[in-house]
Amino acid sequence: MRKIIFAGSTGSGKTTLCQRLHGQEIAYKKTQAVENFEQAIDTPGECIENRYLYKMLLVTSVDADVIGLVQDCTKEESYFPPAFATMFAKPVIGIVTKVELAKTDKDIAEARSFLQAAGVERIFEVSSVQHVGVDELQAYLEA
């Protein structure tokens, strides 16, 4: 399985997704520092929310095979600037999280558009809590 690094705003679902992918119990905890899982790297939301921490994200991504930009579909804003994915010399995918909480299909479509503007190659829609779309993401990482 390829190793993935997750980057996204605070509360976007990065840690929960890591827990789901690794068969762990889903339990909320605020990520304070970069955390390594067997096949994933979980980063604090501050890495994307503060431009001066982009360097930390870039350096940490060296240990990953795939970059995963995580966008919560319940948020009306995105911290990913246009073409953000171009700073990585690796495949960059987008992951729309919390799809079970979307009020309308428009919420998911807007999250997808944020990720497309950031320059991702492919987008996955997941619910870590309800285990929706996680198998598709896992299959991609195992390919």
Backbone as CSV, one residue per row, in Angstrom:
resi,resn,N_x,N_y,N_z,CA_x,CA_y,CA_z,C_x,C_y,C_z
1,MET,0.844,-1.184,0.000,0.000,0.000,0.000,0.883,1.239,0.000
2,ARG,0.523,2.185,-0.842,1.269,3.443,-0.877,0.953,4.268,0.367
3,LYS,1.939,5.000,0.825,1.761,5.848,2.002,1.217,7.196,1.560
4,ILE,0.226,7.706,2.290,-0.414,8.971,1.954,-0.235,9.959,3.091
5,ILE,-0.054,11.219,2.743,-0.036,12.286,3.737,-1.327,13.081,3.557
6,PHE,-2.011,13.350,4.651,-3.252,14.112,4.619,-2.991,15.550,5.037
7,ALA,-3.481,16.486,4.218,-3.389,17.910,4.526,-4.780,18.509,4.371
8,GLY,-5.170,19.293,5.339,-6.483,19.940,5.303,-6.660,20.776,6.549
9,SER,-7.713,21.554,6.571,-7.951,22.452,7.693,-8.282,21.684,8.971
10,THR,-8.196,22.370,10.082,-8.543,21.796,11.377,-9.992,21.313,11.337
11,GLY,-10.214,20.080,11.779,-11.562,19.534,11.829,-12.086,18.987,10.519
12,SER,-11.234,18.884,9.505,-11.702,18.417,8.191,-11.865,16.904,8.115
13,GLY,-11.356,16.168,9.100,-11.541,14.723,9.123,-10.306,13.908,8.799
14,LYS,-9.142,14.522,8.852,-7.898,13.819,8.519,-7.602,12.682,9.500
15,THR,-7.676,12.960,10.786,-7.369,11.948,11.803,-8.392,10.814,11.767
16,THR,-9.658,11.156,11.646,-10.706,10.134,11.582,-10.487,9.230,10.376
17,LEU,-10.102,9.812,9.247,-9.832,9.018,8.053,-8.632,8.096,8.272
18,CYS,-7.590,8.597,8.918,-6.428,7.754,9.253,-6.855,6.589,10.134
19,GLN,-7.666,6.882,11.131,-8.143,5.830,12.025,-8.942,4.787,11.258
20,ARG,-9.817,5.222,10.363,-10.651,4.299,9.579,-9.782,3.443,8.664
21,LEU,-8.833,4.050,7.976,-7.974,3.307,7.052,-7.117,2.257,7.764
22,HIS,-6.831,2.499,9.038,-5.979,1.582,9.795,-6.761,0.684,10.746
23,GLY,-8.091,0.661,10.597,-8.918,-0.233,11.388,-8.939,0.092,12.873
24,GLN,-8.681,1.337,13.206,-8.702,1.747,14.609,-10.088,2.237,15.009
25,GLU,-10.324,2.293,16.295,-11.572,2.852,16.796,-11.601,4.343,16.456
26,ILE,-12.748,4.815,15.989,-12.893,6.236,15.661,-13.063,7.012,16.968
27,ALA,-12.105,7.870,17.250,-12.142,8.681,18.466,-11.555,10.043,18.147
28,TYR,-12.281,11.109,18.490,-11.790,12.445,18.193,-10.583,12.775,19.050
29,LYS,-9.594,13.353,18.398,-8.465,13.940,19.127,-7.843,14.985,18.224
30,LYS,-7.488,16.096,18.787,-6.865,17.186,18.038,-5.410,16.828,17.779
31,THR,-5.034,16.815,16.512,-3.651,16.516,16.141,-2.792,17.753,16.402
32,GLN,-1.819,17.608,17.284,-0.963,18.726,17.672,0.356,18.756,16.906
33,ALA,0.767,17.591,16.402,2.034,17.484,15.675,1.847,16.438,14.578
34,VAL,2.781,16.366,13.666,2.714,15.357,12.610,2.717,13.979,13.265
35,GLU,1.780,13.133,12.853,1.680,11.780,13.400,1.797,10.767,12.276
36,ASN,2.647,9.777,12.484,2.834,8.728,11.490,2.001,7.509,11.841
37,PHE,1.221,7.064,10.862,0.512,5.811,10.948,1.283,4.835,10.061
38,GLU,0.874,3.599,10.045,1.568,2.602,9.235,1.603,3.002,7.761
39,GLN,0.480,3.430,7.230,0.398,3.785,5.807,-0.090,5.211,5.572
40,ALA,-0.021,6.056,6.580,-0.495,7.431,6.428,0.292,8.369,7.339
41,ILE,0.261,9.629,6.962,0.845,10.690,7.781,-0.266,11.699,8.020
42,ASP,-0.547,11.969,9.284,-1.593,12.909,9.681,-0.923,14.218,10.078
43,THR,-1.384,15.309,9.505,-0.785,16.605,9.803,-1.777,17.503,10.530
44,PRO,-1.294,18.390,11.369,-2.196,19.356,12.023,-2.807,20.291,10.977
45,GLY,-4.031,20.718,11.226,-4.694,21.652,10.308,-3.940,22.944,10.132
46,GLU,-3.183,23.319,11.139,-2.415,24.567,11.070,-1.405,24.569,9.926
47,CYS,-1.003,23.380,9.456,-0.038,23.295,8.342,-0.605,23.883,7.059
48,ILE,-1.919,23.848,6.915,-2.534,24.408,5.711,-3.153,25.779,5.996
49,GLU,-3.468,26.033,7.241,-4.131,27.294,7.607,-3.149,28.448,7.731
50,ASN,-1.861,28.144,7.867,-0.825,29.170,8.002,0.227,28.969,6.911
51,ARG,0.305,29.904,6.008,1.202,29.761,4.857,2.648,29.511,5.255
52,TYR,3.089,30.065,6.355,4.480,29.876,6.757,4.775,28.432,7.165
53,LEU,3.726,27.613,7.340,3.936,26.203,7.658,3.883,25.303,6.414
54,TYR,3.684,25.878,5.243,3.703,25.083,4.002,5.023,24.327,3.873
55,LYS,6.124,24.950,4.304,7.432,24.294,4.212,7.453,23.000,5.024
56,MET,6.839,23.031,6.199,6.775,21.841,7.030,5.990,20.739,6.315
57,LEU,4.910,21.112,5.688,4.096,20.160,4.940,4.887,19.582,3.772
58,LEU,5.604,20.421,3.068,6.398,19.992,1.923,7.512,19.034,2.348
59,VAL,8.207,19.364,3.415,9.291,18.502,3.903,8.740,17.165,4.389
60,THR,7.632,17.189,5.113,7.039,15.961,5.636,6.520,15.071,4.510
61,SER,6.083,15.677,3.418,5.531,14.903,2.302,6.566,14.016,1.611
62,VAL,7.837,14.248,1.878,8.897,13.436,1.278,8.736,11.967,1.673
63,ASP,8.190,11.716,2.850,8.013,10.346,3.335,6.750,9.665,2.795
64,ALA,5.985,10.360,1.962,4.739,9.808,1.426,4.868,9.537,-0.073
65,ASP,4.004,8.655,-0.562,3.940,8.363,-1.993,2.850,9.170,-2.685
66,VAL,1.829,9.550,-1.918,0.664,10.262,-2.442,0.307,11.383,-1.478
67,ILE,-0.115,12.511,-2.024,-0.569,13.641,-1.219,-2.100,13.640,-1.269
68,GLY,-2.732,13.730,-0.111,-4.188,13.787,-0.039,-4.639,15.113,0.535
69,LEU,-5.290,15.938,-0.298,-5.845,17.204,0.177,-7.269,16.931,0.631
70,VAL,-7.560,17.240,1.884,-8.832,16.889,2.512,-9.699,18.139,2.657
71,GLN,-10.913,18.072,2.082,-11.854,19.188,2.135,-13.169,18.720,2.757
72,ASP,-13.541,19.320,3.861,-14.794,19.054,4.556,-15.929,19.688,3.740
73,CYS,-16.915,18.878,3.330,-17.994,19.413,2.490,-18.986,20.285,3.263
74,THR,-18.858,20.351,4.598,-19.748,21.220,5.370,-19.176,22.626,5.536
75,LYS,-17.958,22.838,5.047,-17.311,24.156,5.151,-17.538,24.955,3.870
76,GLU,-17.802,26.227,4.024,-18.058,27.094,2.869,-16.785,27.714,2.310
77,GLU,-15.654,27.460,2.973,-14.391,28.023,2.508,-13.352,26.920,2.384
78,SER,-12.297,27.261,1.664,-11.187,26.328,1.500,-9.886,27.070,1.751
79,TYR,-8.940,26.375,2.356,-7.624,26.962,2.593,-6.648,26.629,1.477
80,PHE,-7.083,25.848,0.487,-6.180,25.481,-0.601,-6.189,26.566,-1.671
81,PRO,-5.056,27.209,-1.905,-5.004,28.201,-2.978,-5.032,27.516,-4.343
82,PRO,-5.398,28.260,-5.386,-5.385,27.675,-6.737,-4.006,27.103,-7.062
83,ALA,-3.997,25.946,-7.701,-2.777,25.256,-8.140,-1.873,24.836,-6.978
84,PHE,-2.396,24.724,-5.787,-1.608,24.323,-4.618,-0.901,22.992,-4.848
85,ALA,-1.551,22.077,-5.551,-0.989,20.738,-5.780,0.319,20.770,-6.557
86,THR,0.574,21.834,-7.291,1.781,21.896,-8.117,3.065,21.998,-7.297
87,MET,2.957,22.284,-6.010,4.180,22.369,-5.192,4.729,20.991,-4.838
88,PHE,3.971,19.941,-5.123,4.394,18.577,-4.814,4.817,17.859,-6.096
89,ALA,5.878,17.086,-6.018,6.363,16.312,-7.170,5.867,14.869,-7.070
90,LYS,4.638,14.722,-6.617,4.023,13.402,-6.424,2.559,13.504,-6.805
91,PRO,1.892,12.368,-6.976,0.451,12.427,-7.254,-0.296,13.109,-6.105
92,VAL,-1.234,13.968,-6.458,-2.047,14.673,-5.463,-3.511,14.358,-5.741
93,ILE,-4.173,13.795,-4.720,-5.591,13.479,-4.842,-6.385,14.368,-3.897
94,GLY,-7.669,14.486,-4.172,-8.569,15.241,-3.304,-9.512,14.290,-2.604
95,ILE,-9.852,14.615,-1.373,-10.767,13.794,-0.594,-11.816,14.706,0.025
96,VAL,-13.058,14.539,-0.406,-14.178,15.272,0.179,-14.665,14.443,1.361
97,THR,-14.629,15.016,2.548,-15.012,14.282,3.748,-16.367,14.734,4.270
98,LYS,-16.905,13.915,5.182,-18.169,14.189,5.872,-19.351,14.267,4.916
99,VAL,-19.329,13.453,3.870,-20.411,13.502,2.879,-21.767,13.167,3.487
100,GLU,-21.771,12.445,4.600,-23.042,12.127,5.252,-23.687,13.360,5.877
101,LEU,-22.918,14.422,6.065,-23.429,15.649,6.676,-23.807,16.717,5.653
102,ALA,-23.609,16.445,4.384,-23.942,17.418,3.337,-25.449,17.668,3.343
103,LYS,-25.830,18.933,3.341,-27.255,19.277,3.322,-27.843,19.054,1.940
104,THR,-27.027,19.355,0.918,-27.466,19.161,-0.467,-26.274,18.669,-1.282
105,ASP,-26.558,18.218,-2.498,-25.484,17.813,-3.407,-24.576,18.993,-3.749
106,LYS,-25.111,20.199,-3.617,-24.324,21.404,-3.902,-23.127,21.522,-2.953
107,ASP,-23.303,21.091,-1.702,-22.195,21.141,-0.733,-21.020,20.286,-1.207
108,ILE,-21.330,19.097,-1.687,-20.278,18.199,-2.185,-19.667,18.756,-3.461
109,ALA,-20.499,19.290,-4.334,-20.004,19.868,-5.589,-19.064,21.046,-5.318
110,GLU,-19.393,21.855,-4.321,-18.534,22.995,-3.987,-17.192,22.518,-3.433
111,ALA,-17.215,21.503,-2.584,-15.972,20.947,-2.054,-15.121,20.386,-3.193
112,ARG,-15.763,19.714,-4.131,-15.041,19.184,-5.296,-14.411,20.318,-6.101
113,SER,-15.132,21.414,-6.257,-14.594,22.526,-7.046,-13.388,23.167,-6.358
114,PHE,-13.400,23.228,-5.019,-12.232,23.728,-4.289,-11.010,22.851,-4.586
115,LEU,-11.219,21.551,-4.555,-10.117,20.608,-4.788,-9.651,20.648,-6.244
116,GLN,-10.577,20.782,-7.176,-10.195,20.889,-8.591,-9.363,22.143,-8.826
117,ALA,-9.756,23.253,-8.202,-8.987,24.501,-8.339,-7.587,24.347,-7.745
118,ALA,-7.475,23.526,-6.716,-6.160,23.276,-6.105,-5.281,22.415,-7.002
119,GLY,-5.888,21.734,-7.983,-5.107,20.981,-8.960,-4.976,19.493,-8.702
120,VAL,-5.909,18.895,-7.964,-5.815,17.459,-7.689,-6.090,16.645,-8.954
121,GLU,-5.554,15.425,-8.984,-5.706,14.544,-10.141,-7.011,13.756,-10.114
122,ARG,-7.456,13.412,-8.905,-8.640,12.563,-8.741,-9.288,12.917,-7.415
123,ILE,-10.608,12.766,-7.340,-11.324,13.117,-6.112,-12.125,11.921,-5.598
124,PHE,-12.021,11.701,-4.280,-12.786,10.660,-3.595,-13.755,11.339,-2.637
125,GLU,-14.957,10.803,-2.532,-15.954,11.309,-1.587,-16.116,10.259,-0.498
126,VAL,-15.878,10.654,0.759,-15.891,9.669,1.843,-16.669,10.143,3.062
127,SER,-17.117,9.172,3.800,-17.622,9.359,5.158,-16.879,8.343,6.008
128,SER,-15.946,8.810,6.804,-15.180,7.898,7.658,-16.066,7.274,8.722
129,VAL,-17.056,8.013,9.185,-17.943,7.530,10.235,-18.853,6.422,9.708
130,GLN,-19.417,6.628,8.514,-20.340,5.641,7.936,-19.649,4.695,6.954
131,HIS,-18.345,4.816,6.839,-17.524,3.952,5.977,-17.968,4.012,4.505
132,VAL,-18.293,5.201,4.035,-18.692,5.409,2.641,-17.472,5.880,1.860
133,GLY,-17.165,5.234,0.743,-16.080,5.651,-0.127,-14.684,5.312,0.374
134,VAL,-14.566,4.794,1.571,-13.255,4.488,2.145,-12.613,3.307,1.415
135,ASP,-13.415,2.314,1.044,-12.875,1.155,0.329,-12.300,1.564,-1.025
136,GLU,-12.966,2.494,-1.701,-12.469,2.980,-2.995,-11.125,3.689,-2.821
137,LEU,-11.013,4.504,-1.776,-9.753,5.187,-1.494,-8.667,4.169,-1.152
138,GLN,-8.999,3.189,-0.347,-8.032,2.170,0.040,-7.567,1.372,-1.191
139,ALA,-8.492,1.048,-2.093,-8.128,0.329,-3.319,-7.160,1.156,-4.166
140,TYR,-7.391,2.473,-4.235,-6.491,3.352,-4.977,-5.088,3.309,-4.366
141,LEU,-5.015,3.348,-3.038,-3.714,3.344,-2.367,-3.015,1.998,-2.498
142,GLU,-3.771,0.926,-2.663,-3.168,-0.408,-2.809,-2.755,-0.714,-4.247
143,ALA,-3.233,0.084,-5.192,-2.923,-0.176,-6.613,-1.485,0.160,-6.938
